[in-house]
Amino acid sequence: MNGQEDTRGARVLISKITKSVDLHVSVGVDTDELIRVLETYVPGGARLRLAMRDGQELVFRFERI
């Protein structure tokens, strides 16, 4: 991943090459914050490719179609 941004309870990694977005969300993050991060960093035409739990985080990978 080429870029990383930290938000309240979420970490966003964005690949400048593939345009994929990895979203790492702390378990228990506020729902409003999760929605804000999704709206801000995940492109509208993205497809969810991966959802898993990694320790105390939920990990989502989105890729452009």
Secondary structure, 3 states (H helix, E strand, C coil): CCEEEEECCEEEEECCCCCCEEEEEECCCCHHHHHHHHHHHCCCCEEEEEEEEECCEEEEEEEEC
